[in-house]
Amino acid sequence: MAETLKATKREKTGSIANRKLRLAGKIPAVLYGAGKDVVHLELCAEQFGVVVRHGVKDIVLEGDVSESVVMREVQWDTFGTEVLHVDFFRPGS
């Protein structure tokens, strides 16, 4: 069963903008694949933590982007306690 996450598009990218996002309780993410443009997103860290604990790979994004995606990669900090970045992949049509 797929979990649902609220995703918001983000305009600013780069390490400084991402650091500010994380301090605000958000996680930077990217959505790519299926020959479509790359979309930069931000997710609620608390909501994403629930999805990770459930071990779900298939996710439905809602909000600015409404798509069914696969979690491709999760980047953790050095100690494995905080999520730094998430990659989502659009399955091919």
HELIX and SHEET records of a PDB file:
HELIX    1   1 SER A   15  LEU A   23  1                                   9    
HELIX    2   2 ALA A   45  HIS A   54  1                                  10    
SHEET    1   A 7 GLU A   3  LYS A   9  0                                        
SHEET    2   A 7 LYS A  36  CYS A  44 -1                                        
SHEET    3   A 7 LYS A  26  GLY A  33 -1                                        
SHEET    4   A 7 VAL A  83  PHE A  89  1                                        
SHEET    5   A 7 GLU A  67  TRP A  76 -1                                        
SHEET    6   A 7 ASP A  58  GLY A  63 -1                                        
SHEET    7   A 7 GLU A   3  LYS A   9  1                                        
END                                                                             
